Amino acid sequence: LTLSIMDGLPFDELQATAQREGKPVFLDRYSSNNAARVRLWIYTRKLEEQVLVRFVTHSEQRDTGFLALNPFGKIPVLVLPDGNVVPESGVILQYLEDRYGGSPPLTPASAEERMWTALFIKIHDTYVSSPNCTQPGFTHTQGCMYLPPPREGADQARSMERAERAAKLCEINKQLDVIEEMAAKFGGPWLCGSKPSLADLTWFPTFCFFCFYLPQIFRWPDVFYKRPNLKAWFAHVTVELPGAHRVHDQLGEALLKKGIDEDIVKETEDATFKWVYP
């Protein structure tokens, strides 16, 4: 069974497929930064032949078969060979590292180092990448970069009001400053110091989002302005982490295909709100 055959496989057959092949099935999408961190782990560990991949479109996330696997309705999802289904990218990432990880370990040895790694991931997952609610109308902070404004008469799965967009853009700027200060404690070249960790895999795809959207839509002159540690870190990861450049290019291609929402760009003409940082 090759990876390409997985595309289009009915969702109700994935558990049986994982059991039959003795391999986990990863439900993925190229335009998802949360899925990309898991894909980055797969590339880094060179385990592409050990994980089957089934790509999922936005519309398929509302499919009853998909919701039977993950009632949260979110990407990514990991279907295990024992039939269990694991949602949430952070949980998937830690499970894969615990179950299949090699050298160098991406979970630090000391309690203090693990604490800092967990905090980097917690900030990402709580304040940037998750709405923390599955009910209609709730959106994540990062959605300010691409979720459309409400359009009268349109059937929109998700949208974002202007004031909320501006507030969430401010939140992105704040959290960038928070993790810049955290990264400065360790002196690089990785977020937690001299060795790579799951924190690097978590934040790298999201920074690909930042570098794509923030200058184009909100006219940020430099995502890394007065953030020298993050600037050096992003350049280092791109070159030194196996698979990072590949994920960077995949995300770039997927985001280019999605394009920029010109209605969001028009909103930034409203001087009532702050759009450009610093």
Secondary structure, 3 states (H helix, E strand, C coil): CCHHHHCCCCHHHHHHHHHHHCCCEEEECCCCHHHHHHHHHHHHCCCHHHCEEEECCCHHHHCHHHHHHCCCCCCCEEECCCCCEEECHHHHHHHHHHHHCCCCCCCCCCHHHHHHHHHHHHHHHHHCCCCCCCCCCCCCHHHHHCCCCCCCCCCCCCCCCHHHHHHHHHHHHHHHHHHHHHHHCCCCCECCECCCCHHHHHHHHHHHHHHHHHHHHHCCCCCCCCCHHHHHHHHHHHHHCCCHHHHHHHHHHHHHHHCCCHHHHHHCCCCCCCCCCC
